[in-house]
Amino acid sequence: MQNETDKAASRFLGKKVSGSDIYNPELLVSVPRAENRKQYNIDNNHLPFVGCDVWHAYEFSSMTESGLPVTRVMKIKYNCNNDFIIESKSLKLYLNSFNMSRFGQTVEECLSICKDLITKDLSDKLQTQVYVNFINENSKKIEIFKQFQNIMNNIDQTSLKIDRFKESPELLKVETTSDEQEYYLMFDSLRSNCRVTHQPDFGTAFIFYKSKKHILEHSLVQYLTSFRSEYHFHEECCEMIFKRLQDILNDNDELFVCALYTRRGGIDISPIRYTLNCQEKDSKILSDINTLARGCINQ
């Protein structure tokens, strides 16, 4: 039997939907964050992290009143401390309702009107402030998280055996070091599945932590691989990884987790979660976060 979250999310998922040729904010569906957070002892009223969800819509298009087509990549950002996320297919259908709608006399007027409408509709639906930005054709792709190293370079690939494919935090192993050390790790084979359609989602995980505890790299690979048969939204996976790592580190250790998922249906999602002390102390990571959240295309 579906829970309330899955019922809300499945309004359009897995169904043939014609969409709309007329701008239609009623297509948007919000999904509560709290239900999944409860499973991992994340208190919705006292979150152990700060962060945001960043979306890129690569196929946004509308028209001027004279029928001139206007097409841009659109970036959407909202903080993770609100109560809802937007279900991705409903967002795609909503954005598609702009395709044959006409706004403004010029390209600039069209984009300005669309930005205002989308900002208001998403902010109202999510009950939080949503930021919308269009990336023009002259924007460059900017490389971010350059200091992170592929974790596969730190393990013996020939001896590592992986046979757990449901999220298994008990796989994580640590050792204690004499001094605090910083770790910048990247795992480019993150895979999970949509909790409603069961379609696979692929992404790259970026993990930074500063601690006297060292998470053994082979155990981290085993743990991240254990998501391959999990069924969760992207934001949920990022928060699960964050919480499991925080549970095995020391209190007040710095921790940062970001998952850059590849696009599906013309949209990608990039959830970011980190401890407040990470934000305050690590300017390199904060710079990358701000770059991702402001204007560049992440991949």
Steps between C-alpha positions, in 0.01 A plus 500: 500500500631845408570751777386860472833615354491242220133575431583867450807423289315254276239746378677505161783250535457181299194638323433631152448872540433742216612805693374842398555745215397781735698619801367294790642524856246239616729234353753544782510230770682541831626209712568524876859449615417391856393141440833378364694704756323321785642166384855626557438693823527836329296749703319723254491778763871472589680402182861382539595675178448806285490502123283528195358319200615628160316400181596557137226493236682466169197523273306804620326681215225754450399759239455873466155632415603503132590131511879543520644195681708559815710212636736496799653277764331585829641464851271458801620512862332472838626426849467159663339629819153529348237226531465394135676404179358521149426170325710501184246386240249757620771765462572383145130512409467843659801637312372344177178698542708808415600358159199629306417789732580855395645771724640845425601690189871410510719210606606693811138576594401138445779371725423757769129408508576126503755542780249692714225243440724200573648662810154574640346163410783294646532719810127468564500124444806434717411764759851639487705747297605351166768662282482474121769597253533459123842411361559668168672358198827673587537334841796268534502165670703545816682211662422468869624279782842477330676408826302178543680177411340187357467256790561207264865606489529427874386138505622162384246434226609140449435388858189700589185290503160669486182302552264735689265707285250632755617795709727349766659748743660215695746471212665827600823451696724759668841524657628770732790725404720710729413831329205642317525444128301623201358264240366607159340198333303448179301190403378508138290181503216597732180326393157484659145471367195723493272395785189514279599407142797281606704650215875517572666828599874551456719760663832602647543537877743755646592452866720717717566445868753623756551269795731290714297209372591357163220327309672213324466563128414142405213502752372830361497353148310198630249724676439734206461201269233361732261766367472320165175326597359781715186691398519863608491852363836667437465734797425208730811308391722799568355544848530128576870503408559812707325358808676163485841667474422749774396214729846342486706820519572703812273775624581835340696343212460677168302310238380583149304279258389597150342276237507622140251282314495469123202643318190292436209642305698819437543576873775427750501540878800587717430475875764647735521438877773613741565586863490864600864493615596375152336808352676729744851355467555354156509777241584263212184297546290808566628650175400185309156498664442863407616438144264206459210686657541826310545461131726239348394177335628220720586246228 
